[in-house]
Amino acid sequence: MNQVKTFLMSWLFPWVPKRLLSRATGLLMRLPLPGPLRPPLVRAFAGAFNITLAEAERELPYYGSLDAFFTRKLKNGLRPIEGEYVHPVDGKLTQFGPVQNGELVQAKGWNYPMGEFLGDEKLAQVYEGGQFSTFYLCPADYHRVHAPTHGRLVSARHIPGLLWPVNDWSVTNIRRLFCLNERVVLNFESERGRWSLVLVGATNVGHITITLDPSITTNRWMWHAPTDRQYSPPLEVKAGDELGMFHLGSTVICVFEASFPHRLTGGFRNVKMGQKADA
């Protein structure tokens, strides 16, 4: 089975028009669902992806499309904010560690340049000696992204790119994967120092919504240069505040300046938004 998957991903998938596929998937996900059919269709969708229905904020008839359900909010109190530094998403913590020689770890033996990833070589120098963490969100996960700590959003950069999958096969077979894919970089300042949170797009995740700035539009029809936004005054957030959302599973990467006191410990694991980041 692994050989078949490797063949499909290595030889056939590179020829698939991934941006077009992602747009088509997005259109299907946003199709209005007839009122009487909403509960059975949403229930079937949730069953196919092992989504926990009991956590959804609203009753099933409320969700007018599969996308509306996929980007659902959770019931109040399900993700308590446990500290000053928390995990920003529900997902799998796949990598974490120190920023060394201007690089982040993609997989064992594979690094990628942080300056290219952030689209800012000077900012990358700020993070030297700091810490990064990578979270993978599968379709079963809650797909809203939250602030891992307090800060002030001072700038954002939307970097167009490819839409390769970000699954285990891609992470271990495509060099510089996170530098190739489309992404939105959110840059924050705080009393502790600088930190950035990056939402990385993937196949079928051409649409990323930034709650703090809905004008940022991803997966456009026409290719364009990276676009920057400066926020004056900066937008204040605290740990647990919503920053944005994915419209299917993808990856979030956080980078902190060395002046931040918290350090992740333990192994790679599944985490929940709001849990202490050192737990």
C-alpha positions as CSV (number, residue, x, y, z in Angstrom):
1,M,0.0,0.0,0.0
2,N,2.8,2.4,0.8
3,Q,4.4,1.7,-2.5
4,V,1.2,2.5,-4.3
5,K,0.8,5.8,-2.4
6,T,4.4,6.7,-3.1
7,F,3.9,6.0,-6.8
8,L,0.7,8.1,-6.9
9,M,2.2,11.0,-5.0
10,S,5.6,11.0,-6.8
11,W,4.5,10.5,-10.4
12,L,0.8,11.4,-10.8
13,F,0.0,14.0,-8.2
14,P,2.6,16.6,-9.4
15,W,0.6,16.8,-12.6
16,V,-2.7,17.5,-10.8
17,P,-3.8,21.2,-11.0
18,K,-3.8,21.6,-7.2
19,R,-5.0,25.2,-7.1
20,L,-7.9,24.4,-9.4
21,L,-8.7,21.3,-7.5
22,S,-8.7,23.3,-4.2
23,R,-11.1,25.9,-5.7
24,A,-13.5,23.3,-7.0
25,T,-13.5,21.6,-3.6
26,G,-14.1,24.9,-1.9
27,L,-17.1,25.6,-4.2
28,L,-18.6,22.2,-3.4
29,M,-18.1,22.8,0.4
30,R,-19.9,26.1,0.2
31,L,-22.9,24.9,-1.8
32,P,-26.1,25.6,0.2
33,L,-27.7,22.6,1.8
34,P,-31.5,22.2,1.6
35,G,-32.9,22.7,5.1
36,P,-34.4,19.2,5.6
37,L,-31.2,17.5,4.3
38,R,-28.8,19.5,6.5
39,P,-28.8,17.1,9.5
40,P,-28.2,13.8,7.6
41,L,-25.7,15.4,5.2
42,V,-23.7,17.0,8.0
43,R,-23.9,13.9,10.1
44,A,-22.6,11.8,7.1
45,F,-19.8,14.3,6.5
46,A,-18.8,14.2,10.2
47,G,-18.8,10.4,10.2
48,A,-16.6,10.2,7.2
49,F,-13.9,12.4,8.9
50,N,-14.5,11.2,12.5
51,I,-15.6,14.7,13.6
52,T,-17.0,14.9,17.1
53,L,-20.5,16.3,16.6
54,A,-21.2,16.9,20.3
55,E,-18.5,19.6,20.4
56,A,-20.2,21.8,17.8
57,E,-21.6,25.1,19.1
58,R,-24.9,24.9,17.1
59,E,-27.4,22.2,16.2
60,L,-27.0,20.6,12.8
61,P,-29.9,22.4,11.0
62,Y,-28.0,25.7,11.7
63,Y,-25.1,24.8,9.3
64,G,-26.1,26.0,5.8
65,S,-23.2,24.3,4.0
66,L,-20.5,21.7,4.7
67,D,-18.0,24.5,4.9
68,A,-20.0,26.3,7.6
69,F,-19.9,23.1,9.7
70,F,-16.2,22.5,9.0
71,T,-15.3,25.9,10.3
72,R,-17.7,25.6,13.2
73,K,-17.1,27.2,16.6
74,L,-17.1,25.0,19.7
75,K,-19.4,25.1,22.7
76,N,-18.4,27.6,25.3
77,G,-16.0,26.1,27.9
78,L,-14.7,23.2,25.9
79,R,-11.3,24.7,25.4
80,P,-10.4,26.6,28.6
81,I,-7.3,28.8,28.4
82,E,-4.9,27.1,30.9
83,G,-2.1,29.6,31.0
84,E,-0.2,32.6,29.5
85,Y,1.3,30.3,26.8
86,V,-1.0,27.8,25.1
87,H,-1.3,25.6,22.1
88,P,-3.0,27.6,19.3
89,V,-5.0,24.8,17.7
90,D,-6.4,21.3,18.0
91,G,-3.9,19.1,16.1
92,K,-0.7,17.1,16.3
93,L,2.5,18.7,17.5
94,T,4.8,17.3,14.8
95,Q,8.0,19.4,15.4
96,F,9.4,21.8,17.9
97,G,12.8,23.0,19.1
98,P,15.3,25.8,18.8
99,V,15.8,28.0,15.8
100,Q,19.4,27.3,14.7
101,N,21.4,28.8,11.9
102,G,18.3,30.5,10.5
103,E,16.5,27.2,9.9
104,L,13.5,25.3,11.1
105,V,13.1,21.5,11.1
106,Q,10.6,20.0,8.6
107,A,11.4,16.4,9.2
108,K,14.3,14.3,10.5
109,G,17.4,15.4,8.5
110,W,15.5,18.1,6.6
111,N,15.5,21.8,7.4
112,Y,14.2,24.8,5.6
113,P,15.2,28.5,5.7
114,M,13.2,30.6,8.0
115,G,13.8,33.8,6.1
116,E,12.3,32.4,2.9
117,F,9.4,30.9,4.9
118,L,8.5,34.1,6.6
119,G,9.3,36.2,3.5
120,D,11.5,38.4,5.6
121,E,15.2,37.8,6.2
122,K,15.6,40.6,8.8
123,L,12.7,39.2,10.9
124,A,14.3,35.7,10.6
125,Q,17.4,37.1,12.3
126,V,15.3,38.3,15.2
127,Y,14.2,34.7,15.9
128,E,17.7,33.2,15.9
129,G,18.1,31.2,19.1
130,G,14.3,31.3,19.8
131,Q,11.9,28.4,19.5
132,F,9.4,27.1,16.9
133,S,6.5,24.7,17.0
134,T,4.7,23.0,14.1
135,F,1.1,21.7,14.3
136,Y,-0.7,19.6,11.8
137,L,-4.5,19.8,11.6
138,C,-6.3,16.7,10.1
139,P,-9.9,16.9,8.8
140,A,-11.2,15.6,12.1
141,D,-9.8,18.6,14.1
142,Y,-11.4,21.8,15.1
143,H,-10.2,24.3,12.4
144,R,-10.0,27.7,14.1
145,V,-6.6,29.1,14.9
146,H,-6.1,31.1,18.2
147,A,-3.3,33.2,19.7
148,P,-0.8,31.2,21.7
149,T,-0.1,34.2,24.0
150,H,-0.7,37.9,24.2
151,G,0.6,40.3,21.7
152,R,-0.1,43.1,19.2
153,L,-0.5,42.3,15.5
154,V,1.8,44.8,13.8
155,S,2.0,43.3,10.3
156,A,0.9,40.5,8.0
157,R,2.3,39.1,4.8
158,H,0.3,36.9,2.3
159,I,2.7,34.8,0.3
160,P,1.2,33.0,-2.7
161,G,2.5,29.6,-3.5
162,L,1.7,26.0,-4.4
163,L,-0.9,23.9,-2.6
164,W,0.9,20.6,-2.0
165,P,-0.7,18.3,0.7
166,V,1.0,18.7,4.1
167,N,0.5,15.0,5.2
168,D,3.3,12.7,6.4
169,W,4.3,11.7,2.9
170,S,4.7,15.3,1.7
171,V,6.6,16.4,4.8
172,T,9.1,13.6,4.4
173,N,9.5,13.7,0.6
174,I,9.1,17.3,-0.6
175,R,12.0,19.6,0.5
176,R,11.1,23.1,1.6
177,L,7.5,22.1,1.6
178,F,6.4,24.9,3.8
179,C,8.3,27.4,1.7
180,L,6.6,26.2,-1.4
181,N,3.0,26.4,-0.2
182,E,0.8,29.4,0.0
183,R,0.8,31.0,3.5
184,V,-0.2,33.9,5.7
185,V,2.3,35.2,8.2
186,L,1.0,37.2,11.2
187,N,3.7,39.1,13.1
188,F,3.2,40.2,16.7
189,E,5.1,42.3,19.3
190,S,4.8,42.0,23.0
191,E,6.5,42.9,26.3
192,R,8.4,39.6,26.1
193,G,9.5,40.1,22.5
194,R,8.5,39.2,18.9
195,W,6.5,36.2,17.8
196,S,4.9,35.1,14.5
197,L,2.2,32.6,13.6
198,V,2.0,31.2,10.1
199,L,-1.1,29.6,8.5
200,V,0.1,27.3,5.7
201,G,-2.3,26.3,2.9
202,A,-2.5,22.9,1.3
203,T,-4.4,20.9,-1.3
204,N,-8.1,21.7,-0.8
205,V,-7.2,24.4,1.7
206,G,-6.8,27.2,-0.8
207,H,-9.1,29.3,1.4
208,I,-7.7,30.7,4.6
209,T,-9.8,33.3,6.5
210,I,-8.0,35.7,8.8
211,T,-10.4,36.8,11.5
212,L,-8.3,39.9,12.4
213,D,-8.2,41.0,8.8
214,P,-10.9,39.5,6.5
215,S,-9.5,41.5,3.5
216,I,-6.7,39.0,3.1
217,T,-7.7,36.7,0.2
218,T,-6.0,33.4,-0.4
219,N,-5.9,31.2,-3.5
220,R,-6.8,33.9,-6.0
221,W,-7.3,33.1,-9.6
222,M,-4.4,35.3,-10.8
223,W,-0.9,34.8,-9.4
224,H,0.5,37.8,-7.6
225,A,3.5,39.0,-5.6
226,P,3.5,38.7,-1.8
227,T,1.4,41.4,-0.2
228,D,2.1,43.2,3.1
229,R,-0.2,44.9,5.6
230,Q,0.9,47.2,8.5
231,Y,-1.5,47.8,11.4
232,S,-1.5,51.2,13.0
233,P,-2.6,51.1,15.7
234,P,-1.6,47.4,16.2
235,L,-4.4,44.9,16.9
236,E,-4.3,43.6,20.5
237,V,-4.8,39.9,21.2
238,K,-4.6,37.7,24.3
239,A,-4.0,34.0,24.7
240,G,-6.9,32.1,23.2
241,D,-8.2,34.9,21.0
242,E,-9.3,33.7,17.5
243,L,-6.8,34.7,14.7
244,G,-8.2,32.8,11.7
245,M,-9.4,29.5,10.3
246,F,-8.7,26.9,7.7
247,H,-11.4,25.6,5.4
248,L,-9.9,22.1,5.4
249,G,-6.9,20.6,7.3
250,S,-3.5,22.1,7.2
251,T,-0.5,23.4,9.3
252,V,0.2,26.1,11.7
253,I,3.8,27.1,12.6
254,C,4.7,29.4,15.5
255,V,8.1,31.1,16.0
256,F,9.1,32.9,19.2
257,E,12.0,35.2,20.0
258,A,14.6,33.8,22.4
259,S,13.4,36.3,25.1
260,F,10.2,34.2,25.7
261,P,10.5,32.1,28.8
262,H,8.4,29.1,27.8
263,R,9.9,26.0,26.2
264,L,8.1,23.0,24.9
265,T,9.0,19.7,26.5
266,G,8.0,16.1,26.0
267,G,7.5,14.3,22.6
268,F,5.4,14.9,19.6
269,R,1.8,14.5,20.5
270,N,-1.8,15.4,20.0
271,V,-2.8,18.7,21.7
272,K,-5.9,20.8,22.2
273,M,-6.2,24.6,21.8
274,G,-5.9,26.3,25.2
275,Q,-3.7,23.7,26.8
276,K,-0.5,24.9,28.4
277,A,2.2,25.0,25.8
278,D,4.8,23.4,28.0
279,A,2.4,20.6,29.0
